[in-house]
Amino acid sequence: MQSICRIQYDAPRASGSELLLVAHLTLDAITG
């Protein structure tokens, strides 16, 4: 779960940052 916070703060301010975040959240949820 801590990795999610990392991504949120380390995510670059790009137009696709939201999609990248959602994708990572989904993968993180699946992998547990």
DRENZATI-443778 format. One record per atom (N, C-alpha, C, O): residue number from 0; atom name; y, x, z. Coordinates in steps of 0.001 Angstrom, whole numbers. Each point is the difference from the previous one (the first is absolute). Layout:
# residues N
{r NUM,'CA',{Y,X,Z}}
...
# end
This chain:
# residues 32
{r 0,'N',{-1209,835,0}}
{r 0,'CA',{1209,-835,0}}
{r 0,'C',{1255,867,0}}
{r 0,'O',{1035,-393,-540}}
{r 1,'N',{-1132,1582,1151}}
{r 1,'CA',{1161,890,63}}
{r 1,'C',{398,467,-1396}}
{r 1,'O',{1172,263,-268}}
{r 2,'N',{-2170,-163,-626}}
{r 2,'CA',{289,447,-1362}}
{r 2,'C',{946,-976,-691}}
{r 2,'O',{798,399,-848}}
{r 3,'N',{-887,-1690,1214}}
{r 3,'CA',{876,-1010,-603}}
{r 3,'C',{1453,324,338}}
{r 3,'O',{868,-42,-872}}
{r 4,'N',{-605,365,2141}}
{r 4,'CA',{1362,339,421}}
{r 4,'C',{467,1240,-744}}
{r 4,'O',{1155,84,-417}}
{r 5,'N',{-2047,872,253}}
{r 5,'CA',{344,1224,-725}}
{r 5,'C',{478,-328,-1398}}
{r 5,'O',{1056,461,-432}}
{r 6,'N',{-1836,-1259,-272}}
{r 6,'CA',{346,-364,-1377}}
{r 6,'C',{1342,-710,-39}}
{r 6,'O',{822,279,-873}}
{r 7,'N',{-589,-1196,1808}}
{r 7,'CA',{1248,-756,10}}
{r 7,'C',{1204,932,125}}
{r 7,'O',{1029,-223,-638}}
{r 8,'N',{-1159,1267,1460}}
{r 8,'CA',{1132,904,211}}
{r 8,'C',{65,1082,-1083}}
{r 8,'O',{1086,426,-394}}
{r 9,'N',{-2257,17,-85}}
{r 9,'CA',{-28,1070,-992}}
{r 9,'C',{150,-518,-1425}}
{r 9,'O',{243,774,-926}}
{r 10,'N',{-389,-2096,752}}
{r 10,'CA',{83,-570,-1342}}
{r 10,'C',{1380,262,-608}}
{r 10,'O',{1023,-300,615}}
{r 11,'N',{-1005,854,-1810}}
{r 11,'CA',{1274,270,-679}}
{r 11,'C',{694,-1301,-384}}
{r 11,'O',{-653,-1016,-236}}
{r 12,'N',{1979,1057,175}}
{r 12,'CA',{754,-1209,-336}}
{r 12,'C',{-44,-246,-1501}}
{r 12,'O',{1020,53,-687}}
{r 13,'N',{-2218,-322,195}}
{r 13,'CA',{-171,-252,-1431}}
{r 13,'C',{-261,-1476,-237}}
{r 13,'O',{-308,-734,939}}
{r 14,'N',{427,298,-2163}}
{r 14,'CA',{-185,-1410,-326}}
{r 14,'C',{-1452,-411,225}}
{r 14,'O',{-284,-1171,249}}
{r 15,'N',{-630,2128,-335}}
{r 15,'CA',{-1420,-309,156}}
{r 15,'C',{-508,317,1397}}
{r 15,'O',{-1202,-68,258}}
{r 16,'N',{2117,414,645}}
{r 16,'CA',{-410,359,1359}}
{r 16,'C',{-667,-1188,687}}
{r 16,'O',{-947,173,766}}
{r 17,'N',{1445,-1384,-1042}}
{r 17,'CA',{-565,-1191,628}}
{r 17,'C',{-1432,-228,-476}}
{r 17,'O',{-891,-290,799}}
{r 18,'N',{681,423,-2107}}
{r 18,'CA',{-1352,-175,-540}}
{r 18,'C',{-927,1054,580}}
{r 18,'O',{-1148,-289,338}}
{r 19,'N',{1650,1509,-225}}
{r 19,'CA',{-809,1088,544}}
{r 19,'C',{-359,-298,1448}}
{r 19,'O',{-1129,234,431}}
{r 20,'N',{2095,-751,313}}
{r 20,'CA',{-224,-323,1408}}
{r 20,'C',{-1046,-1105,126}}
{r 20,'O',{-924,96,807}}
{r 21,'N',{1081,-1143,-1611}}
{r 21,'CA',{-959,-1116,37}}
{r 21,'C',{-1399,490,-339}}
{r 21,'O',{-974,-372,654}}
{r 22,'N',{881,1209,-1680}}
{r 22,'CA',{-1305,522,-410}}
{r 22,'C',{-626,800,1133}}
{r 22,'O',{-1191,-140,276}}
{r 23,'N',{1987,978,379}}
{r 23,'CA',{-518,822,1095}}
{r 23,'C',{-400,-875,1179}}
{r 23,'O',{-1022,248,640}}
{r 24,'N',{1815,-1264,-351}}
{r 24,'CA',{-316,-915,1102}}
{r 24,'C',{-1336,-673,-260}}
{r 24,'O',{-822,-139,906}}
{r 25,'N',{607,-281,-2155}}
{r 25,'CA',{-1257,-662,-359}}
{r 25,'C',{-1172,953,169}}
{r 25,'O',{-1018,-359,591}}
{r 26,'N',{1162,1576,-1112}}
{r 26,'CA',{-1064,993,121}}
{r 26,'C',{-263,324,1458}}
{r 26,'O',{-1154,114,410}}
{r 27,'N',{2206,34,375}}
{r 27,'CA',{-140,332,1408}}
{r 27,'C',{-712,-1129,739}}
{r 27,'O',{-806,246,897}}
{r 28,'N',{1110,-1482,-1280}}
{r 28,'CA',{-631,-1155,650}}
{r 28,'C',{-1489,-54,-356}}
{r 28,'O',{-840,-319,842}}
{r 29,'N',{532,633,-2089}}
{r 29,'CA',{-1399,-36,-450}}
{r 29,'C',{-806,1106,690}}
{r 29,'O',{-1110,-230,481}}
{r 30,'N',{1682,1412,-445}}
{r 30,'CA',{-710,1137,599}}
{r 30,'C',{-10,-105,1516}}
{r 30,'O',{-800,655,668}}
{r 31,'N',{1688,-1480,-126}}
{r 31,'CA',{47,-193,1448}}
{r 31,'C',{736,1111,670}}
{r 31,'O',{136,1,1224}}
# end
